[in-house]
Amino acid sequence: METIERIRAKKDFLAVVGLGYVGLPLAVAFAEKVKTLGFDINQEKISIYQKGIDPTNEIGDEKIQNSTLEFTTDPTRLKEAKFIIVAVPTPVNGDKTPNLVPIINASKIIGRNLSQGSIIVFESTVYPGVTEDVCGPILEKESGLVCGKDFKIGYSPERINPGDRVHTLENIQKIVAGMDEETVENIAAVYELIIHAGVYRAPSIKVAEAAKLAENAQRDINIAFMNELAMAFDRMGISTKEVIDAMNTKWNALGFYPGLVGGHCIGVDPYYFIYQAKMLGYYSQIIAAGRKVNDNMAIFVTDNIIKKMIQSNINVKKSNIYIMGITFKENCPDMRNSKAVDVCKHLATYGIKVKVVDPIADKAEFKKEFDMDLVDLKDVRNADCLVFLVAHQQFKDLRTTDFRKFFKSQKLQTKDVFIDIKSIFEQKAIEEEGYSYWSL
């Protein structure tokens, strides 16, 4: 426990590698307790943090400005750390196979700057075996040290829920695992410094890796089930929301809702399970089917937008459509793997150039990514169709009477279209205002 005691005594650094939606809150939290380094290879990102700006909105500008966290892009500074947490993204390739390049590169950087006696904990979502079979050997090769003798490795799956102000880092129990019992206890002792909900000691690293995949695959399947119901109920002329409201009166209803499933966790992690299972000769059926359903929801939504507009006698190609929300989830600025983006792309295949409104998304990042400007909510005018894809609080705060100024003032034989994917608004109230309403 000497290494841990030195960190607690602020003689050695703890380092977090990868300062995104997971790494930044983690590093800031640890900085309140111990000497902490925040390392990222992205100089632009580090510069923004050093100015006291939090583009993730996870902890806020004030907290960054008052933090003792030391930001750096200098990999040699990792030599000062005895406890290193890896929180880099683990996306998928175009063919939906795991893309381990970020975690492999992070392991190489750490290995080249690894001090003897250090503990490296991976938080990035991976399939079982990556920590020990991929990352461990890279650390050994790059450092010239022996894993298990000169340094130890462990795994603790990230459980941060971006945009959630209730289930925060400190309030979510942390799973920890290590290559041996001593390492597990050391890792637990470090995380217990900041995790109020406590830690759960998994029996092995592979179990901890698998637990993260199972968590997100379970949510993915449940949402896919609700999406399948929504597609069927749409054909039956039944309101999915009304069915769910009725179903949720039973104590054991799970409370899931249909929607667009994107982001860097639920829309990605199941593919890691599917890939590894396939490599071992098992072909996923339920999880793969859930992924197929959810991946195709953007097409289903787009088709119904077009259908509603045609039914309302709107000239689709000349229409003025506003997409309300472009991030992958509510109250979060992250646009990675956003299915709202997919809806825009599918609408483009009809020759429609949409306008996008999102009070949470970063305007500069959106401009850089899509070569167009975000529209401020107050500037929405002359709409033929409003498409609410994301349930941001700013949208929820809108009143039914606010929408009239968004649409064209005069209509001849046409009807304004109101698409409400997340059922933010009451259908009856919207229809009473004369709009053609549709939701999942």
Phi, psi and chi 1 to 4 in degrees:
 res  aa     phi    psi   chi1   chi2   chi3   chi4
   1 MET       -    6.2  -64.2  -73.4  -78.4      -
   2 GLU   -59.8  -42.7 -179.3 -177.5   -8.2      -
   3 THR   -59.2  -44.6  -63.4      -      -      -
   4 ILE   -66.8  -39.3  -53.3  -53.0      -      -
   5 GLU   -65.0  -36.9  -68.3  -54.7  -37.8      -
   6 ARG   -67.2  -35.1  -72.9 -176.0   60.6   83.4
   7 ILE   -69.2  -43.5  -69.4  172.8      -      -
   8 ARG   -62.1  -35.6  -78.8  175.3  168.9  170.7
   9 ALA   -81.0    1.8      -      -      -      -
  10 LYS    62.5   33.6  -61.5 -174.6  177.5 -178.6
  11 LYS   -92.9  -30.6  -66.8  179.9 -180.0  178.9
  12 ASP  -121.4  156.1  -69.2  -34.3      -      -
  13 PHE   -85.3  151.1  -86.8   98.0      -      -
  14 LEU  -103.6  138.7  176.2  148.5      -      -
  15 ALA  -123.5  143.9      -      -      -      -
  16 VAL  -116.5  122.0  177.0      -      -      -
  17 VAL  -102.2  116.6  174.2      -      -      -
  18 GLY   101.6  104.7      -      -      -      -
  19 LEU  -114.2   62.6  -61.5  177.8      -      -
  20 GLY  -101.4 -144.0      -      -      -      -
  21 TYR   -65.9  -22.5  -74.0   82.5      -      -
  22 VAL   -96.9  -51.4  173.4      -      -      -
  23 GLY   -66.9  -38.6      -      -      -      -
  24 LEU   -62.9  -53.2 -179.8   62.8      -      -
  25 PRO   -59.6  -35.8  -21.8   33.2      -      -
  26 LEU   -64.1  -47.6 -162.3   62.1      -      -
  27 ALA   -65.0  -42.0      -      -      -      -
  28 VAL   -64.8  -39.9  169.9      -      -      -
  29 ALA   -63.7  -45.0      -      -      -      -
  30 PHE   -66.4  -33.1  -87.4  118.4      -      -
  31 ALA   -62.9  -21.4      -      -      -      -
  32 GLU   -75.0  -15.6  -64.8  178.5    1.7      -
  33 LYS  -115.3  -37.0  -57.3  -67.8 -177.3  178.7
  34 VAL  -140.0  169.4  -62.3      -      -      -
  35 LYS   -67.7  122.0  -71.8  170.5   59.4  178.4
  36 THR  -130.4  135.4  -53.7      -      -      -
  37 LEU  -104.7  136.2  -78.1  173.2      -      -
  38 GLY  -112.6  110.9      -      -      -      -
  39 PHE  -110.4  136.8  172.0   82.1      -      -
  40 ASP  -152.1  146.2 -159.7  -70.5      -      -
  41 ILE   -80.3  -11.3   60.5  173.1      -      -
  42 ASN   -86.3  102.4 -171.6  -34.6      -      -
  43 GLN   -63.7  -37.8 -179.7   60.9   63.9      -
  44 GLU   -61.7  -42.5 -177.5 -179.0   -3.8      -
  45 LYS   -63.4  -46.5 -179.8 -170.5  -67.0 -176.8
  46 ILE   -61.4  -40.2  -67.4  -63.0      -      -
  47 SER   -61.6  -40.1  -63.9      -      -      -
  48 ILE   -63.7  -44.7  -68.8  172.6      -      -
  49 TYR   -62.0  -41.5  -67.9  155.2      -      -
  50 GLN   -65.5  -21.3  -71.7  174.3  -29.9      -
  51 LYS   -83.6   -2.3  -67.7  175.5 -176.7  176.1
  52 GLY    82.9   26.8      -      -      -      -
  53 ILE  -111.9  133.0  -60.2  171.3      -      -
  54 ASP  -111.3   92.9  172.9   21.8      -      -
  55 PRO   -69.0  -15.4   26.5  -34.1      -      -
  56 THR   -80.1  -19.5   71.0      -      -      -
  57 ASN    63.2   14.8  -72.0  -16.3      -      -
  58 GLU   -79.8  -35.0  -74.7  -57.3  -59.7      -
  59 ILE  -123.3  -20.3   59.0  174.1      -      -
  60 GLY    93.2  153.9      -      -      -      -
  61 ASP   -61.9  -41.7  -64.3   -9.1      -      -
  62 GLU   -61.0  -39.9 -175.6  178.0   -7.6      -
  63 LYS   -67.9  -37.6 -152.0  162.7 -173.6  178.6
  64 ILE   -66.7  -43.2  -75.1 -171.8      -      -
  65 GLN   -62.1  -31.2  -67.5  163.7    9.0      -
  66 ASN   -96.8    0.5  -64.7  -35.1      -      -
  67 SER   -80.9  149.1  176.9      -      -      -
  68 THR   -90.5    4.9   59.9      -      -      -
  69 LEU   -59.0  131.5  174.6   62.1      -      -
  70 GLU   -96.7  116.3  -65.9 -173.3   37.4      -
  71 PHE   -88.5  141.3  -65.5  102.1      -      -
  72 THR  -155.9  151.9 -176.4      -      -      -
  73 THR  -113.6    6.0   56.8      -      -      -
  74 ASP   -87.6  107.1 -180.0    4.6      -      -
  75 PRO   -64.8  -24.4   23.1  -33.1      -      -
  76 THR   -66.4  -20.1   62.6      -      -      -
  77 ARG   -69.4  -17.3  -69.4 -144.5   58.1 -165.8
  78 LEU   -65.0  -18.8  -64.7  175.3      -      -
  79 LYS   -63.8  -22.2  -65.6  176.4 -178.6  178.4
  80 GLU   -80.5  -10.0  -56.7  172.3   43.4      -
  81 ALA   -99.1  138.7      -      -      -      -
  82 LYS  -106.0  -10.9  -70.0  -66.6 -174.3  180.0
  83 PHE  -134.8  115.8 -164.6   97.8      -      -
  84 ILE  -121.9  126.3  -58.8  174.0      -      -
  85 ILE  -107.8  129.2  -61.7  172.0      -      -
  86 VAL  -103.9  118.2 -176.5      -      -      -
  87 ALA  -130.7   48.0      -      -      -      -
  88 VAL   -87.9  158.1  -62.4      -      -      -
  89 PRO   -70.1  152.5   25.4  -34.7      -      -
  90 THR  -129.9   86.0   42.3      -      -      -
  91 PRO   -82.1 -169.9   31.3  -34.3      -      -
  92 VAL  -119.2  156.6  -69.0      -      -      -
  93 ASN   -78.1  177.6  -61.7  -53.3      -      -
  94 GLY   -60.5  -27.4      -      -      -      -
  95 ASP   -92.3   13.9   61.3   -4.0      -      -
  96 LYS    70.6   16.4  -53.7  -59.6 -175.6 -176.8
  97 THR   -89.5  154.0   56.9      -      -      -
  98 PRO   -59.2  136.3  -25.3   35.4      -      -
  99 ASN  -105.6   99.2 -179.7   -6.1      -      -
 100 LEU   -92.6    6.3  -63.0  179.0      -      -
 101 VAL   -55.6  -47.1  171.8      -      -      -
 102 PRO   -59.7  -42.8  -25.1   36.2      -      -
 103 ILE   -74.9  -30.6 -159.6  168.6      -      -
 104 ILE   -67.6  -45.5  -72.9  172.8      -      -
 105 ASN   -64.5  -38.7  -71.6  -19.6      -      -
 106 ALA   -63.5  -40.7      -      -      -      -
 107 SER   -64.3  -37.1  -62.6      -      -      -
 108 LYS   -65.6  -44.7  -71.4  178.9  178.8  178.9
 109 ILE   -62.3  -44.9  -69.0  171.8      -      -
 110 ILE   -65.0  -43.6  -65.6  167.5      -      -
 111 GLY   -58.1  -40.0      -      -      -      -
 112 ARG   -69.5  -16.7  -66.7  168.9 -166.2  149.0
 113 ASN  -127.8   32.6  -60.5  -80.1      -      -
 114 LEU   -92.7  129.8 -171.5   58.7      -      -
 115 SER   -93.9  144.9  -61.6      -      -      -
 116 GLN   -61.8  139.7 -168.1  159.2   -3.8      -
 117 GLY    88.8    5.6      -      -      -      -
 118 SER   -83.4  158.9  -63.2      -      -      -
 119 ILE  -118.9  128.4  -63.3  174.6      -      -
 120 ILE  -113.6  123.9  -56.9   90.9      -      -
 121 VAL  -116.1  126.4 -179.7      -      -      -
 122 PHE   -96.8  131.1  -67.2   86.7      -      -
 123 GLU  -109.1  -16.1  -72.4 -147.4    4.6      -
 124 SER   -60.4  140.2  -53.1      -      -      -
 125 THR   -71.8  125.6  -56.4      -      -      -
 126 VAL  -141.9  167.1  -67.0      -      -      -
 127 TYR   -82.2  155.7   56.0   79.5      -      -
 128 PRO   -55.2  125.9  -27.3   36.3      -      -
 129 GLY   114.3  -19.6      -      -      -      -
 130 VAL   -63.9  -44.3  168.9      -      -      -
 131 THR   -58.0  -48.1  -59.2      -      -      -
 132 GLU   -85.2  -34.5  -65.9  161.8  -67.3      -
 133 ASP   -95.4  -21.4  -57.9  -24.6      -      -
 134 VAL  -111.3  -56.9  177.0      -      -      -
 135 CYS   -70.5  -43.9  -60.2      -      -      -
 136 GLY   -56.0  -51.9      -      -      -      -
 137 PRO   -60.6  -35.5  -28.3   37.0      -      -
 138 ILE   -65.2  -44.1  -67.9  173.3      -      -
 139 LEU   -59.0  -42.6  -67.5  170.1      -      -
 140 GLU   -63.0  -47.7  -74.7 -171.1  -40.9      -
 141 LYS   -61.8  -45.9  179.4 -178.6  177.5 -179.1
 142 GLU   -74.4  -29.5  -62.1  -65.8  -27.7      -
 143 SER   -94.9  -25.4   67.2      -      -      -
 144 GLY    77.5    8.0      -      -      -      -
 145 LEU   -99.0  166.7  -58.4  175.0      -      -
 146 VAL  -106.1  123.7  177.9      -      -      -
 147 CYS   -68.8  130.5 -175.1      -      -      -
 148 GLY    99.0  -21.7      -      -      -      -
 149 LYS  -113.5  -53.5  176.1 -175.0  175.5 -175.4
 150 ASP   -94.4  -23.1  -59.9  -42.7      -      -
 151 PHE  -153.9  161.6   67.9   90.2      -      -
 152 LYS  -123.5  155.8  -58.7  -68.7 -176.8   74.0
 153 ILE  -126.9  155.6   58.5  173.9      -      -
 154 GLY  -154.5 -179.8      -      -      -      -
 155 TYR  -144.4  138.7 -174.5   79.1      -      -
 156 SER  -146.0   99.0  179.5      -      -      -
 157 PRO   -60.5  133.7   23.5  -33.8      -      -
 158 GLU   -66.9  144.9   61.4   89.4    1.7      -
 159 ARG  -132.6   18.3  -79.6 -179.9  155.6  178.7
 160 ILE   -68.1  136.7  -72.0  176.5      -      -
 161 ASN  -110.2   96.1 -172.1   26.1      -      -
 162 PRO   -52.5  135.9  -26.4   35.9      -      -
 163 GLY    83.5   -5.9      -      -      -      -
 164 ASP   -91.1  118.5 -166.8  -28.1      -      -
 165 ARG   -96.2    0.9  -62.6  -65.5  175.2 -100.5
 166 VAL  -103.1  -54.8  176.4      -      -      -
 167 HIS   -89.5   80.0  -56.8   98.9      -      -
 168 THR   -92.9  173.0   57.8      -      -      -
 169 LEU   -48.7  -48.7  170.5   66.7      -      -
 170 GLU   -69.8  -23.3  -62.4   84.3   -4.0      -
 171 ASN   -97.4    1.6  -61.9  -30.3      -      -
 172 ILE  -108.9  123.6  -56.5  171.3      -      -
 173 GLN   -57.6  139.0 -171.3  173.6   22.9      -
 174 LYS  -103.5  130.3 -156.8   81.7  168.1   72.5
 175 ILE   -85.3  132.6  -63.7  173.8      -      -
 176 VAL  -130.0  148.1  -62.2      -      -      -
 177 ALA  -151.7  150.2      -      -      -      -
 178 GLY  -143.1  169.5      -      -      -      -
 179 MET   -72.7  -16.2   63.0 -174.3  -55.7      -
 180 ASP  -153.4  172.2   53.4   44.3      -      -
 181 GLU   -61.8  -40.4 -171.3  173.3  -21.4      -
 182 GLU   -62.9  -41.4  179.9 -174.6   19.8      -
 183 THR   -64.6  -41.7  -54.3      -      -      -
 184 VAL   -56.5  -46.7  172.6      -      -      -
 185 GLU   -66.3  -37.7  -67.8  -54.6  -41.4      -
 186 ASN   -65.0  -44.4  -76.9  -28.1      -      -
 187 ILE   -64.1  -43.7  -65.3  171.7      -      -
 188 ALA   -59.5  -42.2      -      -      -      -
 189 ALA   -62.7  -37.3      -      -      -      -
 190 VAL   -70.5  -48.1  169.7      -      -      -
 191 TYR   -67.0  -29.4  -82.5  108.1      -      -
 192 GLU   -65.1  -14.2  -76.8  171.8  -19.3      -
 193 LEU   -65.7  -28.9  -67.5  173.3      -      -
 194 ILE  -123.9  -17.8   62.8  168.6      -      -
 195 ILE   -93.2  104.8  -54.9  -62.4      -      -
 196 HIS   -69.4  -28.9  -58.0  154.5      -      -
 197 ALA   -77.7   -7.0      -      -      -      -
 198 GLY    90.2  176.8      -      -      -      -
 199 VAL  -121.7  154.5  -59.7      -      -      -
 200 TYR  -115.2  123.0  173.9   84.6      -      -
 201 ARG   -88.0  105.3  -66.8  160.8  174.4   78.1
 202 ALA   -74.0  148.5      -      -      -      -
 203 PRO   -69.4  -17.6   22.5  -32.7      -      -
 204 SER  -158.4  162.5   70.7      -      -      -
 205 ILE   -63.0  -41.9  -70.8  176.7      -      -
 206 LYS   -62.2  -37.3  -73.1 -175.2  174.7   66.2
 207 VAL   -63.7  -42.7  166.3      -      -      -
 208 ALA   -65.3  -41.2      -      -      -      -
 209 GLU   -62.2  -43.4  -69.4  168.2  -34.4      -
 210 ALA   -68.1  -33.8      -      -      -      -
 211 ALA   -59.9  -40.6      -      -      -      -
 212 LYS   -65.0  -42.8  179.1   54.5 -168.7  -74.3
 213 LEU   -63.3  -40.7  -63.7 -175.9      -      -
 214 ALA   -66.0  -39.7      -      -      -      -
 215 GLU   -56.0  -51.9  -75.6  177.8   21.2      -
 216 ASN   -77.6  -31.6  -75.7  -25.6      -      -
 217 ALA   -65.2  -36.9      -      -      -      -
 218 GLN   -62.1  -45.6  176.5 -178.7 -115.5      -
 219 ARG   -64.9  -41.1  -75.4 -171.3   58.4   78.0
 220 ASP   -60.5  -44.0 -163.8   39.4      -      -
 221 ILE   -64.9  -43.2  -69.1  167.3      -      -
 222 ASN   -64.8  -39.6  -82.5  -66.5      -      -
 223 ILE   -69.5  -37.7  -62.9  170.9      -      -
 224 ALA   -61.0  -38.3      -      -      -      -
 225 PHE   -62.1  -44.1  170.2   65.1      -      -
 226 MET   -67.4  -36.0  -58.8  -49.4  -62.6      -
 227 ASN   -65.0  -38.3  -81.2  -25.8      -      -
 228 GLU   -65.6  -41.5 -171.7  166.8  -83.6      -
 229 LEU   -60.1  -43.6  -72.1  179.4      -      -
 230 ALA   -60.9  -41.1      -      -      -      -
 231 MET   -67.2  -36.9  -72.1 -172.7  -74.5      -
 232 ALA   -71.9  -44.6      -      -      -      -
 233 PHE   -63.8  -31.5  -69.4  150.1      -      -
 234 ASP   -61.2  -39.1 -176.0   66.0      -      -
 235 ARG   -72.6  -27.3  -72.5  162.7  173.1   79.0
 236 MET   -85.6   -8.5  -62.4  175.8 -171.6      -
 237 GLY    74.0   29.6      -      -      -      -
 238 ILE  -111.7  140.2  -59.5  172.8      -      -
 239 SER   -75.6  119.7  166.2      -      -      -
 240 THR   -62.2  -41.1  -54.3      -      -      -
 241 LYS   -60.4  -41.2 -177.1  180.0 -177.0  -60.0
 242 GLU   -66.1  -36.6  -70.1  176.4   -4.6      -
 243 VAL   -65.1  -45.1  173.6      -      -      -
 244 ILE   -64.7  -41.8  -67.0  173.4      -      -
 245 ASP   -58.4  -41.3  -72.4  -15.8      -      -
 246 ALA   -69.2  -44.7      -      -      -      -
 247 MET   -63.1  -37.4  179.7 -178.2   70.5      -
 248 ASN   -72.0   -1.5  -76.5  -14.9      -      -
 249 THR   -74.3  -15.0   59.0      -      -      -
 250 LYS   -86.5  142.9 -168.0  175.9 -178.8 -176.6
 251 TRP   -62.1  -28.6   80.5   91.3      -      -
 252 ASN  -102.1   15.1   58.7   -4.8      -      -
 253 ALA   -67.5  143.2      -      -      -      -
 254 LEU   -88.4  -12.8  -60.2 -179.5      -      -
 255 GLY    75.9   22.8      -      -      -      -
 256 PHE   -87.1  154.3  -75.4   94.1      -      -
 257 TYR  -130.8  154.9  -69.0   83.9      -      -
 258 PRO   -71.3  160.7   27.2  -34.9      -      -
 259 GLY   169.4 -179.2      -      -      -      -
 260 LEU   -87.1  122.1  -61.6  170.7      -      -
 261 VAL  -104.5  104.3 -176.2      -      -      -
 262 GLY  -129.3 -146.8      -      -      -      -
 263 GLY    82.9 -174.6      -      -      -      -
 264 HIS  -101.1    7.9   48.7   86.9      -      -
 265 CYS  -121.2  -77.9  -74.0      -      -      -
 266 ILE   -62.2  -35.5  -60.5  177.5      -      -
 267 GLY   -81.3   -3.5      -      -      -      -
 268 VAL  -123.1  -48.1  170.9      -      -      -
 269 ASP   -56.2  -39.4  -64.0   -7.7      -      -
 270 PRO   -57.7  -28.7  -27.9   37.0      -      -
 271 TYR   -66.8  -27.9  -74.4  118.0      -      -
 272 TYR   -66.9  -40.6  -84.2   68.9      -      -
 273 PHE   -65.7  -47.9  170.0   86.6      -      -
 274 ILE   -57.6  -42.7  -67.1  168.6      -      -
 275 TYR   -63.6  -51.6  169.9   83.8      -      -
 276 GLN   -65.5  -39.7 -179.2   66.6  -12.9      -
 277 ALA   -61.6  -42.2      -      -      -      -
 278 LYS   -62.7  -40.7 -177.2  178.8  178.5 -179.0
 279 MET   -61.0  -25.9  -68.5  -61.4   99.7      -
 280 LEU   -98.9    8.7  -62.8  172.6      -      -
 281 GLY    91.6    7.7      -      -      -      -
 282 TYR  -110.7  127.6  178.4   78.6      -      -
 283 TYR  -102.4  112.4  -68.4   82.2      -      -
 284 SER   -59.5  138.5  168.9      -      -      -
 285 GLN  -110.6  -58.8  -61.2  177.0   64.5      -
 286 ILE   -69.2  -49.3  -65.4  176.1      -      -
 287 ILE   -64.3  -43.1  -64.5  176.0      -      -
 288 ALA   -63.6  -38.7      -      -      -      -
 289 ALA   -65.3  -40.4      -      -      -      -
 290 GLY   -61.3  -41.6      -      -      -      -
 291 ARG   -63.0  -41.0  -86.1  -73.6   76.6 -134.7
 292 LYS   -63.1  -43.7 -176.6  176.9 -179.6  179.7
 293 VAL   -61.1  -51.0  168.8      -      -      -
 294 ASN   -68.1  -35.3  -72.7  -21.2      -      -
 295 ASP   -66.9  -24.2  -91.5  -11.6      -      -
 296 ASN   -96.0    1.3  -72.2  -33.8      -      -
 297 MET   -66.9  -30.7  -75.1  -53.0  -68.2      -
 298 ALA   -63.2  -35.5      -      -      -      -
 299 ILE   -68.2  -43.8  -63.7  174.2      -      -
 300 PHE   -60.8  -43.8  176.7   71.0      -      -
 301 VAL   -63.8  -46.8  168.0      -      -      -
 302 THR   -59.1  -45.3  -57.7      -      -      -
 303 ASP   -59.7  -36.9  -72.2  -12.5      -      -
 304 ASN   -77.0  -28.4  -84.3  -81.0      -      -
 305 ILE   -62.9  -48.1  -66.3  171.1      -      -
 306 ILE   -62.8  -42.8  -60.5  -61.4      -      -
 307 LYS   -60.5  -46.1  179.1 -179.7  176.6 -178.9
 308 LYS   -63.4  -39.3  -90.0  -67.6 -179.9 -176.9
 309 MET   -68.0  -40.0  -67.4  177.0   69.0      -
 310 ILE   -64.9  -42.3  -68.9  173.2      -      -
 311 GLN   -63.4  -24.2  -70.1  173.8  -17.8      -
 312 SER   -95.0   10.6  -61.2      -      -      -
 313 ASN    62.8   31.5  -64.1  -42.2      -      -
 314 ILE   -94.3  134.7  -66.0  172.7      -      -
 315 ASN   -72.1  105.1 -174.2  -36.7      -      -
 316 VAL   -58.9  -48.2  174.6      -      -      -
 317 LYS   -66.5  -27.1  -71.3 -168.0   70.4  173.3
 318 LYS  -100.4    7.8  -66.0 -177.9  179.2 -179.9
 319 SER   -75.0  158.3   62.3      -      -      -
 320 ASN  -111.5   99.6 -163.6   17.0      -      -
 321 ILE  -109.3  131.0  -58.7  177.7      -      -
 322 TYR  -109.2  123.8  -75.2   89.5      -      -
 323 ILE   -90.0  118.8  -61.6  -63.8      -      -
 324 MET   -99.1   93.0  -47.2  -62.9  -83.2      -
 325 GLY   108.9  121.4      -      -      -      -
 326 ILE  -123.3   -9.2 -161.7   67.4      -      -
 327 THR   -77.5  170.0   62.2      -      -      -
 328 PHE   -78.9  -15.2   88.5   89.5      -      -
 329 LYS  -156.7  169.7   66.8  175.0  -66.9 -173.2
 330 GLU   -68.7  145.5   65.7  -84.2    5.3      -
 331 ASN    57.0   29.4  -54.5  -39.4      -      -
 332 CYS  -138.8  130.4  174.1      -      -      -
 333 PRO   -80.5   -1.1   29.0  -34.7      -      -
 334 ASP   -72.1  122.6 -164.6  -11.0      -      -
 335 MET  -103.6    1.7  -67.5 -176.9  -72.4      -
 336 ARG   -62.3  130.7  -72.9  178.5  -65.1  171.3
 337 ASN    52.7   38.1 -167.7   30.9      -      -
 338 SER   -78.9  127.7  170.5      -      -      -
 339 LYS   -76.1  -15.3  -64.7  -54.5  174.6 -176.6
 340 ALA   -65.5  -34.8      -      -      -      -
 341 VAL   -63.3  -40.3  172.4      -      -      -
 342 ASP   -62.6  -37.4  -72.2   -3.2      -      -
 343 VAL   -61.7  -44.0  171.2      -      -      -
 344 CYS   -60.4  -41.4  -66.5      -      -      -
 345 LYS   -66.1  -39.7  -70.2  178.8  178.6  177.5
 346 HIS   -68.4  -37.6  -69.6  -49.6      -      -
 347 LEU   -64.3  -32.9  -74.5  169.7      -      -
 348 ALA   -63.6  -28.0      -      -      -      -
 349 THR   -68.3  -15.7   64.5      -      -      -
 350 TYR   -93.5    5.0  -71.1   88.9      -      -
 351 GLY    83.0   17.2      -      -      -      -
 352 ILE   -98.4  128.1  -59.0  169.7      -      -
 353 LYS  -104.8  105.4 -172.0  174.6 -178.2  179.6
 354 VAL   -82.4  163.0  -60.0      -      -      -
 355 LYS  -110.4  143.4  -63.2  174.0 -177.7  176.7
 356 VAL  -117.9  132.1  178.6      -      -      -
 357 VAL  -118.4  123.9  179.6      -      -      -
 358 ASP  -155.0  106.2 -163.5  -52.7      -      -
 359 PRO   -72.4   -9.9   26.3  -33.7      -      -
 360 ILE  -100.4  -36.7  -58.5  -64.5      -      -
 361 ALA   -63.4  149.3      -      -      -      -
 362 ASP   -75.0  121.7 -176.6   88.9      -      -
 363 LYS   -63.3  -42.1  -69.4 -175.5  177.5 -179.0
 364 ALA   -66.4  -42.3      -      -      -      -
 365 GLU   -65.4  -40.5 -177.1 -177.7  -10.8      -
 366 PHE   -63.8  -43.7 -179.7   83.1      -      -
 367 LYS   -60.9  -43.1  174.6   72.9  172.8  179.2
 368 LYS   -65.8  -39.2 -179.5  179.7  177.8 -179.0
 369 GLU   -78.1  -39.0 -174.9   74.5   20.6      -
 370 PHE  -119.2    0.8  -56.3  106.1      -      -
 371 ASP    54.1   41.5 -167.1   28.8      -      -
 372 MET  -153.4  161.0   59.2 -173.9  -66.0      -
 373 ASP   -96.3  145.0  -65.8  -49.0      -      -
 374 LEU   -71.3  146.6  -76.5  171.8      -      -
 375 VAL   -99.1  133.2  178.0      -      -      -
 376 ASP   -69.7  146.8  -71.6  -24.8      -      -
 377 LEU   -56.6  -38.2 -173.1   59.3      -      -
 378 LYS   -69.4  -14.6   62.0 -179.7  176.4   59.5
 379 ASP  -100.1    6.8  -65.2  -32.9      -      -
 380 VAL   -70.9  122.0  176.3      -      -      -
 381 ARG  -146.0  153.2  -68.4  -70.0 -174.6  -84.3
 382 ASN    54.3   37.7  -63.2  -40.9      -      -
 383 ALA   -76.5  144.8      -      -      -      -
 384 ASP   -96.3  -27.4  -67.5  -62.3      -      -
 385 CYS  -151.5  130.0  176.1      -      -      -
 386 LEU  -106.4  130.1  -62.8 -179.1      -      -
 387 VAL  -119.7   99.5 -177.6      -      -      -
 388 PHE   -84.8  104.9  -74.0   87.8      -      -
 389 LEU   -98.9  -25.6  -64.3  179.6      -      -
 390 VAL  -127.8  134.8 -171.7      -      -      -
 391 ALA   -89.9   56.9      -      -      -      -
 392 HIS   -61.8  149.6  -69.0  -43.5      -      -
 393 GLN   -60.3  -36.2 -172.8   59.0   49.3      -
 394 GLN   -60.8  -31.7  -72.6   90.7  -28.4      -
 395 PHE   -75.4  -41.2  -63.9  153.4      -      -
 396 LYS   -60.7  -29.8  -71.4 -176.9  174.8 -179.1
 397 ASP   -75.7  -10.8  -69.6  -20.4      -      -
 398 LEU   -69.3  143.1  -68.8  170.3      -      -
 399 ARG   -97.8  158.8  -65.2  168.9  -62.6  179.2
 400 THR   -56.8  -36.9  -53.3      -      -      -
 401 THR   -71.5  -15.2   53.1      -      -      -
 402 ASP   -71.9  -21.7  -68.3  -29.4      -      -
 403 PHE   -75.1  -23.4  -59.3  125.4      -      -
 404 ARG   -58.7  -37.2  179.8   46.9   51.7 -162.5
 405 LYS   -72.2  -16.5   62.0 -174.9  177.7 -176.0
 406 PHE   -79.5  -28.6  -64.0  155.0      -      -
 407 PHE   -94.6  166.8  -72.1  100.5      -      -
 408 LYS   -63.2  141.7  -69.0  179.8  179.8  178.0
 409 SER   -74.1  -30.4   56.5      -      -      -
 410 GLN  -124.3  136.7  -66.9 -177.0  -14.3      -
 411 LYS  -129.5  136.7  -66.3  -75.5 -176.6  178.2
 412 LEU  -118.4  108.0  -64.5  174.9      -      -
 413 GLN    60.2   22.8  -62.6  180.0  -31.3      -
 414 THR  -128.8  166.3   62.4      -      -      -
 415 LYS  -133.7  134.8 -157.6  171.1 -173.8 -179.4
 416 ASP   -65.2  142.7  -64.5  -39.3      -      -
 417 VAL  -107.8  134.1  174.9      -      -      -
 418 PHE  -125.5  108.3 -163.7  106.5      -      -
 419 ILE  -103.5  123.5  -52.3  -65.2      -      -
 420 ASP  -128.7   81.0 -177.4   15.3      -      -
 421 ILE   -58.3  -41.2  -63.6  -56.1      -      -
 422 LYS   -95.4   10.5  -59.3  -69.7  -70.8 -175.6
 423 SER    52.5   49.3  -63.4      -      -      -
 424 ILE   -68.3  -37.1  -57.5  172.9      -      -
 425 PHE  -111.5  160.5  -51.3  102.1      -      -
 426 GLU   -76.8  123.1  -72.3  -65.9  -30.9      -
 427 GLN   -57.2  -44.6  179.1  174.3  -10.5      -
 428 LYS   -60.7  -42.8 -176.9  178.5  179.3 -178.1
 429 ALA   -66.0  -38.6      -      -      -      -
 430 ILE   -68.4  -42.9  -62.9  -61.2      -      -
 431 GLU   -68.6  -31.3  -70.5  178.9  -23.2      -
 432 GLU   -66.1  -22.7  -75.0  177.2   -9.9      -
 433 GLU   -83.1   -0.9  -69.8  -67.8  -40.9      -
 434 GLY    95.4   10.5      -      -      -      -
 435 TYR   -91.3  152.1  -54.5  121.5      -      -
 436 SER   -88.5  113.9  178.2      -      -      -
 437 TYR  -106.3  141.5  178.2   95.2      -      -
 438 TRP  -148.6  140.0 -176.4   84.0      -      -
 439 SER  -142.4  167.3   68.0      -      -      -
 440 LEU   -68.1      -  -87.6 -179.6      -      -
